[in-house]
Amino acid sequence: MGLILGIATVGMVFVSLTSAYIFRRGLPTFDGQSNSYVRDWGNIDLPWVLLGINTFLLAASSVTIELARRKAARQAALAPVSSIPGVSLGDEKNFPWLGITVVLGFAFFAGQFAAWGELHNRGFYVDTNPSSSFAFLLTIAHAVHLAGGMIALLWAASSALLHKAVEARRIAVDITAWYWHFMLVLWIYVFALLAIAR
């Protein structure tokens, strides 16, 4: 229930930002010096290649966390059987899907910092014009919400490393995975919004 409420809240934040983005894009502002309305919405040269690489990294991390979620569900389902004396489930390969997801998540953050740096190199800052302000606002808002997902991801990974109860690990990975998938969908939405409405 908490996850659903959290996702709904984050979704509403981005719906509000989208409405403001679209409304502000078509709105002229009053220029006191010329005593007229002017359009101050400028074109922003986004680093599309870097943003595309970041999208790939986030999509790959969504795949790896899904594999971790399925592995945790399988381990939770087989836990009662493995406790029966004389029953062997064989040697199961233990691939570190959660660890790979953490690395890909940090790589996404590094890519976002590189994209923001590239925007600065191209002369676009938060206060350059309204379009650059919204580009920074949307990407930084996504990064802040993804940072919450990273905290949950690190918590889920630590529960696996500390060998907590199988069911507790499954719940931690399951909730984190669903939030992480939502962050991927949200990023694709932000990426498309910046691409289409420029």
TIZADREN-926915 format. One record per residue (C-alpha): residue in one letter; x, y, z. Coordinates in steps of 0.25 Angstrom, whole numbers, padded with zeros to 4 digits, always signed. Last residue first. Example, Ala and Ser with C-alpha at 12.3 -4.5 7.8 and 13.67 -1.06 7.14 Angstrom:
s+0055-0004+0029 a+0049-0018+0031 
//
This chain:
r+0045+0085-0110 a+0032+0077-0106 i+0035+0064-0113 a+0049+0061-0108 l+0048+0067-0094 l+0034+0060-0092 a+0040+0047-0098 f+0052+0047-0088 v+0043+0051-0076 y+0033+0039-0080 i+0045+0029-0082 w+0050+0034-0068 l+0036+0031-0062 v+0036+0017-0068 l+0050+0014-0063 m+0046+0020-0049 f+0033+0011-0049 h+0042-0001-0051 w+0051+0003-0040 y+0038+0004-0031 w+0034-0010-0034 a+0048-0015-0032 t+0049-0008-0019 i+0036-0014-0014 d+0040-0028-0019 v+0055-0028-0014 a+0050-0024+0000 i+0039-0034+0001 r+0048-0045-0004 r+0059-0042+0006 a+0049-0042+0017 e+0043-0056+0012 v+0057-0062+0012 a+0061-0057+0026 k+0073-0048+0026 h+0086-0053+0020 l+0094-0040+0023 l+0098-0039+0008 a+0083-0041+0004 s+0078-0031+0014 s+0089-0021+0009 a+0085-0023-0005 a+0071-0019-0001 w+0075-0007+0007 l+0084-0003-0004 l+0073-0003-0014 a+0064+0004-0004 i+0074+0015-0004 m+0076+0015-0019 g+0061+0016-0020 g+0061+0029-0012 a+0072+0034-0021 l+0063+0031-0033 h+0053+0041-0027 v+0064+0051-0026 a+0069+0048-0040 h+0055+0049-0046 a+0054+0063-0039 i+0068+0067-0045 t+0063+0063-0059 l+0050+0070-0059 l+0056+0083-0052 f+0068+0083-0061 a+0060+0082-0074 f+0050+0092-0068 s+0060+0103-0065 s+0067+0101-0079 s+0053+0103-0085 p+0051+0115-0076 n+0064+0122-0080 t+0078+0123-0075 d+0074+0121-0060 v+0077+0106-0058 y+0089+0107-0067 f+0091+0105-0082 g+0104+0110-0088 r+0108+0097-0096 n+0118+0094-0085 h+0107+0095-0075 l+0099+0086-0083 e+0110+0076-0084 g+0112+0077-0068 w+0097+0073-0067 a+0099+0061-0076 a+0112+0057-0069 f+0104+0058-0055 q+0093+0050-0062 g+0103+0039-0067 a+0109+0038-0053 f+0095+0036-0047 f+0092+0025-0058 a+0106+0018-0054 f+0101+0018-0040 g+0089+0011-0043 l+0096+0001-0052 v+0106-0002-0041 v+0094-0004-0031 t+0087-0013-0042 i+0099-0021-0043 g+0100-0024-0028 l+0085-0028-0028 w+0087-0038-0040 p+0099-0044-0032 f+0098-0058-0039 n+0097-0070-0029 k+0096-0082-0038 e+0088-0093-0031 d+0095-0105-0027 g+0084-0116-0025 l+0071-0115-0018 s+0075-0126-0008 v+0064-0132+0001 g+0070-0142+0011 p+0064-0134+0023 i+0053-0124+0019 s+0058-0110+0020 s+0060-0108+0005 v+0045-0111+0003 p+0041-0099+0012 a+0051-0090+0005 l+0047-0093-0009 a+0036-0082-0011 a+0045-0072-0004 q+0057-0075-0013 r+0049-0074-0025 a+0043-0061-0021 a+0057-0056-0018 k+0062-0061-0032 r+0050-0054-0039 r+0053-0041-0032 a+0068-0042-0035 l+0064-0044-0050 e+0055-0032-0049 i+0066-0024-0043 t+0075-0028-0055 v+0065-0024-0065 s+0062-0010-0058 s+0077-0008-0058 a+0078-0010-0073 a+0067+0000-0075 l+0074+0010-0066 l+0087+0008-0073 f+0080+0009-0087 t+0073+0022-0083 n+0086+0028-0078 i+0093+0024-0091 g+0081+0032-0098 l+0083+0044-0089 l+0098+0044-0093 v+0095+0043-0108 w+0084+0054-0106 p+0092+0064-0100 l+0081+0075-0100 d+0082+0087-0108 i+0072+0096-0102 n+0063+0105-0111 g+0058+0117-0104 w+0045+0121-0097 d+0046+0136-0095 r+0034+0140-0104 v+0032+0154-0102 y+0020+0163-0098 s+0022+0178-0099 n+0026+0190-0091 s+0040+0189-0097 q+0047+0191-0084 g+0037+0184-0075 d+0036+0171-0083 f+0024+0164-0081 t+0024+0149-0082 p+0019+0140-0093 l+0012+0127-0090 g+0013+0115-0099 r+0025+0108-0092 r+0019+0112-0078 f+0007+0104-0080 i+0014+0091-0086 y+0024+0091-0075 a+0014+0095-0064 s+0005+0083-0068 t+0017+0074-0069 l+0022+0078-0055 s+0008+0075-0049 v+0008+0062-0056 f+0022+0059-0051 v+0017+0062-0036 m+0005+0054-0038 g+0013+0042-0042 v+0022+0043-0030 t+0010+0043-0021 a+0003+0031-0028 i+0017+0024-0027 g+0018+0027-0013 l+0003+0023-0010 i+0005+0010-0018 l+0018+0007-0010 g+0011+0009+0003 m+0000+0000+0000 
//
